[in-house]
């Protein structure tokens, strides 16, 4: 395993535990609220100062690969640890095992939209090209089938400059689910993606106030005038 720009060695997984907090309180704790039977569960990713993200893309062209590497360098400069093949290509390795481990240990999986990824992701591309991309897309489809809520939140489709929403494969729901447009490799140009990865919401709801007491306007206890 490449020890320079590889991926974090400690595995982190979602942990679901019964929560005594209200849904509003759990939201403010950045937990994800789900229902399991009658029990309210709070599923929160452990906080990581430098979250590892797996970068999944297809080798459409040399230019596209360079742009993806530039994007990964931008993420690294913002304290996010990219898990990307070009920085792990030092020692001979089992790339399937590398890929599977990277997908599991990452806090998020970034899928780079492109024509090649859409074709491989949806199974319409040639079987003898982008075999690594085919494996990654197949694994992501399988993970989604096994845990759709968890992996829908974990997979972040990203549209780099010059790409289009049509480069997102159908199984990632380009129109029905969120995607992230990066207009330039700056904080402003990638703000929504950076907020998603680092779990820093742009808008935080205020604390809930007291419920108002509204007596009836007619009948027993009526108080016609409300001030």
C-alpha positions in Angstrom: 0.0 0.0 0.0 1.4 3.4 -1.0 2.1 5.2 2.3 2.2 8.7 0.8 -1.1 9.6 -0.7 -3.0 6.5 0.0 -6.0 6.4 2.4 -6.6 6.5 6.1 -5.8 3.2 7.7 -8.5 3.3 10.3 -11.9 2.2 9.0 -14.9 4.3 9.9 -18.4 3.2 9.5 -21.8 4.7 10.2 -22.9 3.8 13.7 -26.6 3.7 14.4 -27.7 4.1 18.0 -31.0 4.8 19.8 -31.2 8.5 20.3 -32.9 10.3 23.2 -32.7 13.6 21.4 -35.5 15.1 19.4 -35.2 15.1 15.6 -34.4 18.8 15.7 -31.6 18.3 18.3 -30.2 15.4 16.3 -30.2 17.5 13.1 -28.2 20.1 14.9 -25.7 17.4 16.0 -25.3 16.6 12.3 -26.9 13.2 12.7 -29.1 11.5 10.1 -32.5 10.6 11.4 -34.0 7.3 10.3 -36.9 5.1 11.4 -36.3 1.5 12.3 -39.5 0.0 13.6 -40.7 2.3 16.4 -37.2 3.2 17.5 -35.6 6.6 16.5 -32.0 6.1 15.4 -29.3 8.7 14.9 -26.8 7.7 12.3 -23.8 10.0 12.3 -20.4 9.8 10.6 -17.5 10.3 13.1 -16.0 13.7 12.7 -12.6 13.6 10.8 -10.4 16.7 10.6 -9.1 15.4 7.2 -11.9 13.3 5.7 -10.8 10.8 3.0 -12.8 10.8 -0.2 -12.6 8.2 -2.9 -12.4 9.8 -6.4 -14.1 7.6 -9.0 -13.7 8.6 -12.6 -13.0 7.1 -16.0 -9.9 7.7 -18.2 -11.8 9.4 -21.0 -8.7 11.3 -22.2 -5.4 12.6 -21.0 -6.9 16.1 -20.6 -9.8 14.7 -18.5 -7.4 12.7 -16.3 -5.2 15.8 -15.7 -8.3 17.9 -14.8 -9.3 15.2 -12.3 -5.8 15.2 -10.8 -5.9 19.0 -10.6 -9.3 18.7 -8.8 -7.8 16.2 -6.3 -4.9 18.5 -5.6 -7.4 21.3 -4.9 -9.2 19.1 -2.4 -5.9 18.1 -0.7 -5.2 21.8 -0.4 -8.5 22.2 1.5 -7.6 19.5 4.1 -9.5 16.7 2.3 -7.6 13.5 1.6 -8.3 12.2 -1.9 -8.0 8.5 -2.6 -7.2 8.4 -6.3 -5.5 5.8 -8.4 -2.9 8.2 -9.9 -1.3 8.8 -6.5 -1.4 5.1 -5.5 0.3 3.8 -8.6 3.7 3.0 -7.1 3.8 -0.6 -6.0 2.2 -3.5 -7.7 -1.1 -4.2 -6.1 -4.5 -5.8 -6.4 -6.4 -2.9 -7.8 -9.8 -4.5 -7.0 -8.8 -4.8 -3.3 -7.4 -1.3 -3.3 -10.7 0.0 -4.8 -12.9 -1.9 -2.4 -11.0 -0.8 0.7 -11.0 2.8 -0.6 -14.7 2.8 -1.1 -15.3 1.4 2.4 -13.0 3.7 4.4 -13.9 6.9 2.7 -16.3 9.4 4.2 -17.6 10.1 0.7 -17.2 8.8 -2.8 -16.9 11.5 -5.5 -18.1 10.4 -8.9 -16.7 12.6 -11.6 -19.3 13.1 -14.3 -18.2 12.5 -17.9 -19.5 10.8 -21.0 -17.3 7.8 -20.3 -18.5 7.4 -16.8 -22.1 7.6 -17.8 -21.7 4.9 -20.4 -19.7 2.6 -18.1 -22.0 3.3 -15.1 -25.1 2.5 -17.0 -23.6 -0.5 -18.8 -23.7 0.8 -22.3 -20.0 1.3 -22.9 -17.6 -1.2 -24.5 -16.6 -4.0 -22.2 -12.9 -3.9 -23.1 -12.4 -0.2 -22.0 -12.3 1.6 -18.6 -12.4 -1.7 -16.8 -11.5 -0.1 -13.5 -14.4 2.4 -14.0 -16.7 -0.5 -14.7 -15.7 -2.2 -11.5 -16.2 0.9 -9.4 -19.6 1.6 -11.0 -20.7 -2.0 -10.4 -19.6 -1.8 -6.8 -21.4 1.4 -6.2 -24.6 0.0 -7.8 -24.3 -3.0 -5.5 -23.7 -0.8 -2.4 -26.8 1.3 -3.3 -28.9 -1.8 -3.6 -27.9 -3.0 -0.2 -28.2 0.4 1.7 -29.8 3.0 -0.5 -30.2 5.8 2.2 -26.6 5.4 3.4 -24.9 5.3 0.0 -27.1 7.9 -1.5 -25.7 10.3 1.1 -22.2 9.0 0.7 -21.9 9.2 -3.1 -21.4 12.8 -4.4 -21.8 13.2 -8.2 -19.5 16.1 -9.2 -19.6 18.1 -12.5 -16.2 19.7 -13.2 -15.8 22.7 -15.5 -16.5 21.7 -19.1 -18.7 18.7 -18.1 -22.5 18.4 -18.0 -25.2 16.8 -15.9 -25.7 14.2 -18.7 -22.3 12.8 -17.6 -23.9 11.5 -14.4 -25.1 7.9 -14.9 -28.8 7.2 -14.4 -28.3 4.9 -11.4 -27.1 8.0 -9.5 -30.3 9.9 -10.3 -28.9 13.1 -12.0 -32.2 14.9 -11.8 -33.9 13.4 -8.8 -31.0 13.6 -6.4 -28.3 16.2 -5.5 -25.3 16.8 -7.6 -22.4 19.3 -7.2 -21.3 21.7 -9.9 -17.7 22.9 -9.5 -17.3 26.0 -11.6 -13.6 26.6 -10.7 -11.1 25.1 -8.2 -11.7 27.7 -5.5 -13.7 27.7 -2.3 -16.3 29.9 -4.0 -16.4 27.6 -7.1 -16.8 24.4 -5.0 -18.6 25.7 -2.0 -21.5 23.3 -1.9 -19.3 20.3 -2.4 -16.9 21.4 0.3 -19.8 22.0 2.7 -21.1 18.5 1.9 -17.8 16.8 2.5 -16.9 18.8 5.7 -20.5 18.8 7.0 -20.7 22.5 7.4 -24.2 23.6 6.4 -24.7 27.0 4.7 -28.0 27.6 6.5 -28.7 26.6 10.1 -32.3 26.7 11.5 -32.9 28.8 14.6 -33.8 27.2 17.9 -37.5 26.4 18.3 -39.5 28.7 20.5 -42.5 28.1 22.7 -45.7 26.9 21.3 -48.3 29.7 21.4 -51.4 29.4 23.5 -54.5 30.2 21.3 -57.8 30.0 23.2 -61.0 29.6 21.2 -62.8 32.7 19.9 -66.2 31.3 20.8 -67.7 28.9 23.2 -66.4 28.0 26.7 -63.2 29.8 27.5 -63.5 32.1 24.5 -61.4 35.1 24.3 -62.4 37.0 21.2 -59.6 39.5 21.2 -56.1 38.1 20.6 -53.3 40.5 21.3 
